[in-house]
Structures are given as structure tokens and as C-alpha cells.
Amino acid sequence: MASRLLSILACFDTANPELTMSEISQRVGLPTTTTRRLLAELTEWGGLDRLVDNRYRIGVRLWKIGALAPQQRGLREAALPLMHDLWAATNENVQLVVLDGCEALCIEKISATTSVANRTEVGGRLPLHATAVGKCLLANSPRDLLLEVIDRGLTKQTRYTITEPGRLAAVLREVRRTGVASSQEEMTLGVVSAASPIIANGGVLMGALGVVAHSTKRLNRLGPAVRTAALGISRVA
């Protein structure tokens, strides 16, 4: 029973925040009658909300539980003041991510109306090999993670995405040396990003901080700013 309930909750993501009962039934491979009963239980508990058009979305109760996760909550609280400083200095999108399996999970984001359109939302996931924040996480994780990412396939997001394992490994060595990673239209055309890892005392990787901007912006100006902010977060996180 628990696995069925969890499989229903796993249907929802940033690309599919609202789903009908039939869509959920198809995704989890359960009969409609069983899906209807489980949806009723989740809705009564507060894990899901049923909308007026009979679609479902994640409920507030689950959000409250998720907000209790100690690593994300502590990192977010430590990072927010410096994220605001970085946003004020650059007037660009600022995002905070943590490692979640073989992806980067965005746990906070600050945007300006004049910033480049950024499709990443809080709760959204990013590929590690094609983003600046992802490269920071890869560069400062055990080599086994890089091997797993390569084994899963370095999916081409744009014509500039790095898909050669050897070239990616060389880039990650440079990230470890400088403390700054970049992505030049590798995730989205017309968009560049710079990022730096957040590493606590004892060398523990906590996450990565990134700035996302128009491709007309010079990364050599964004890199030092994001590195300074990430170091500040590392000291207080």
C-alpha cells in the first residue's frame, strides 16, 4: 500500500504539477478504481489537493513536511542573505542547488524582471553535465558519481553541450582548481551561467550557488562575484 501511495506522489514534478486521475492511473499502472481510492486517501490526509476541474496537485501538508529537511532548510537560511547581495550586485537570476541523485535540485531562486528567462523553478532539477551548478557538484563529488552520469549518457541539451567524457573530466579538473564553473549556452541557447560550490568545514559539499544571465554577459565578471558569495555561505552554513 505504501509503495502505491508513494508512486502516485512521484507522478508530480515541475513539468506536471497538476494531473487528472486518468493520467495518474496510466503513470502508475493501476486500475482506475484503485487509483480513485488512493487519491481519496491522499486528499483526505492533505498530501494532495483536488481542484475544481478534478485535477490533482501536491498538497500543503507535504510541502510543510518537505520544508523540515534539515540540510536544505539550514543551507537555504544561511544562503538567502548572500543570495540577495549577489542578485543586487548582478541583477541576474541567482539559484541555489543541492545534489539529488544524478541531478541538481533547485531549493531557492531569486530573479529580476530584467533577468533572462530561466525555466528552472524551485523544486526543479538540472543535469549535472550541462549546467554550471551541476559541474560544481560533479567536480566536488566522488568519481563514482561522474562515472554514473557518463554511464547514463551525456544528453545533448544544445549544440554546445559537452558530451565527450574526456572533455567533461578535463573541465571538472579546472573547476576544482579555480572553484568556479561555467556553462556557455550548454543548457539553453542564449543563456550562460557561472557557479561556485558551497563546501562546509571538513570539506563537506553542501550545494552550489549559480548566476544565470544572457549570453551577452561576460562570465569573467560573474565568476568572482558568485565565488565570493559561495565562500561567504560556506562560512556560515
C-alpha positions in Angstrom: 0.0 0.0 0.0 2.8 2.4 0.9 4.6 1.8 -2.3 1.4 2.6 -4.3 0.8 5.8 -2.4 4.4 6.9 -3.0 4.2 6.0 -6.7 1.3 8.4 -7.0 3.1 11.2 -5.3 6.1 10.6 -7.6 4.0 11.3 -10.6 4.1 15.0 -9.9 7.0 17.2 -10.9 7.7 20.7 -12.1 6.7 19.7 -15.7 3.5 18.1 -14.4 2.3 20.0 -11.3 -1.3 19.1 -11.9 -2.7 15.7 -13.2 -6.1 14.1 -13.8 -7.0 10.8 -12.3 -6.7 9.0 -15.6 -3.2 10.5 -16.2 -2.1 9.3 -12.7 -3.6 5.9 -13.3 -1.7 5.5 -16.5 1.6 6.7 -15.0 1.4 4.3 -12.0 -0.1 1.4 -13.9 -3.0 0.9 -11.5 -6.7 0.3 -12.3 -8.9 3.4 -12.2 -10.9 2.1 -9.2 -7.7 1.6 -7.2 -6.3 5.0 -8.2 -9.6 6.7 -7.2 -9.5 5.1 -3.7 -5.8 6.0 -3.2 -6.3 9.6 -4.4 -9.2 10.0 -2.0 -7.0 8.8 0.9 -4.2 11.2 0.0 -6.6 14.1 -0.4 -8.2 13.4 2.9 -4.8 13.3 4.6 -3.7 16.6 2.9 -1.0 15.1 0.7 -2.9 16.2 -2.4 -5.4 18.9 -3.3 -8.3 18.2 -5.6 -9.0 21.2 -7.8 -12.4 22.4 -9.2 -11.7 20.9 -12.6 -11.0 17.5 -10.9 -7.2 17.7 -11.4 -4.9 16.9 -8.5 -1.8 18.7 -7.2 0.6 18.3 -4.3 -1.0 19.5 -1.0 0.3 21.9 1.6 0.9 19.2 4.1 3.6 17.6 2.0 5.2 21.0 1.4 5.4 21.5 5.2 7.0 18.1 5.7 9.5 18.7 3.0 10.5 22.1 4.5 11.6 20.2 7.6 14.5 18.6 5.8 17.5 19.8 7.9 20.2 20.2 5.2 18.1 22.1 2.7 16.5 24.3 5.4 19.8 25.2 7.1 21.5 25.8 3.8 18.7 28.0 2.4 18.5 30.1 5.6 22.3 30.6 5.5 22.4 31.4 1.8 19.4 33.8 1.4 21.1 37.0 2.6 24.2 36.4 0.4 21.9 35.4 -2.5 20.1 38.8 -2.2 23.5 40.6 -2.2 24.6 38.7 -5.3 21.3 39.4 -7.0 21.7 43.1 -6.2 25.2 43.2 -7.5 24.5 41.4 -10.8 20.7 42.0 -11.3 20.6 38.4 -12.7 18.9 35.1 -11.7 20.5 33.6 -8.7 19.9 29.9 -7.8 20.9 27.6 -5.0 21.0 23.8 -5.7 21.9 20.6 -3.9 22.8 17.2 -5.2 19.9 14.8 -5.6 21.0 11.5 -7.1 22.4 12.3 -10.5 20.8 15.7 -10.8 20.9 19.1 -9.2 17.8 20.1 -7.3 17.0 23.8 -7.1 16.0 24.7 -3.5 15.9 28.5 -3.8 15.9 31.1 -6.6 15.9 34.9 -6.9 15.0 36.6 -10.2 14.7 40.1 -11.5 12.1 41.2 -14.1 15.0 42.2 -16.4 16.8 38.9 -16.0 17.0 36.3 -18.8 14.0 33.9 -18.8 15.0 30.9 -16.6 12.9 27.8 -16.8 14.3 26.4 -13.6 11.9 26.7 -10.7 12.3 25.8 -7.0 11.9 22.0 -6.9 13.1 21.7 -10.5 16.0 19.5 -11.5 19.0 20.2 -13.7 21.5 17.9 -15.5 24.9 17.9 -13.9 27.0 17.9 -17.1 25.3 20.8 -18.8 25.0 23.4 -16.1 27.5 25.5 -14.1 25.9 24.5 -10.7 25.9 20.8 -11.9 29.5 20.9 -12.8 30.3 22.3 -9.3 28.5 19.4 -7.7 30.2 16.8 -10.1 33.7 18.3 -9.6 33.5 18.1 -5.8 31.8 14.6 -5.5 33.4 11.2 -5.6 34.5 10.0 -9.0 31.8 7.3 -8.9 29.2 10.0 -9.5 30.9 11.1 -12.7 31.1 7.5 -13.9 27.4 7.0 -13.2 26.5 10.3 -15.0 28.6 9.2 -18.0 27.1 5.7 -18.0 23.5 7.2 -18.0 24.5 9.2 -21.1 25.6 12.9 -21.5 22.4 14.1 -23.1 22.8 16.9 -25.6 20.7 19.9 -24.5 22.0 22.3 -27.2 24.7 22.1 -29.8 27.2 23.4 -27.2 26.6 20.7 -24.6 29.7 18.8 -23.6 29.0 15.1 -24.5 32.6 13.8 -24.5 33.5 12.1 -21.2 37.2 13.1 -21.5 36.4 16.7 -22.2 34.0 16.8 -19.3 36.6 15.3 -17.0 39.1 18.0 -18.0 36.5 20.7 -17.4 35.8 19.4 -13.9 39.5 19.4 -13.0 39.6 23.1 -13.9 36.5 23.7 -11.7 38.2 22.0 -8.8 41.3 24.2 -9.3 39.5 27.5 -9.7 36.4 27.0 -7.6 34.3 28.4 -10.4 32.3 26.6 -13.1 30.6 28.0 -16.2 28.1 26.9 -18.8 28.1 28.8 -22.1 24.7 28.1 -23.8 25.2 24.4 -22.9 21.7 24.1 -21.3 19.7 26.8 -23.1 20.7 28.8 -26.2 21.2 32.5 -25.4 21.9 31.7 -21.7 25.2 31.5 -19.8 25.8 30.7 -16.1 28.6 30.8 -13.6 28.6 28.9 -10.3 30.7 28.0 -7.3 30.5 25.1 -4.8 29.4 25.6 -1.2 31.8 23.5 0.9 31.5 23.4 4.7 34.2 22.8 7.3 35.8 19.4 6.8 35.4 19.6 3.0 31.7 18.5 3.0 29.9 19.5 -0.2 26.6 21.2 0.7 25.5 22.6 -2.6 26.3 25.1 -5.3 25.4 28.7 -6.0 24.9 30.0 -9.5 24.1 33.1 -11.6 22.2 32.7 -14.8 22.4 35.5 -17.4 22.0 36.5 -21.0 24.8 35.1 -23.3 25.9 38.7 -23.9 27.1 39.0 -20.3 30.8 38.3 -19.6 31.3 35.2 -17.4 34.7 36.5 -16.2 32.8 39.2 -14.4 30.1 36.9 -12.9 32.6 34.3 -11.7 34.4 36.3 -9.0 31.0 37.6 -7.6 29.5 34.2 -7.3 32.7 32.7 -5.9 32.8 35.4 -3.1 29.1 34.8 -2.2 29.6 31.0 -2.2 32.6 31.3 0.1 30.5 33.5 2.4 27.7 30.9 2.6 30.3 28.2 3.3 31.5 30.1 6.3 28.0 30.4 7.9 26.2 27.3 6.7 
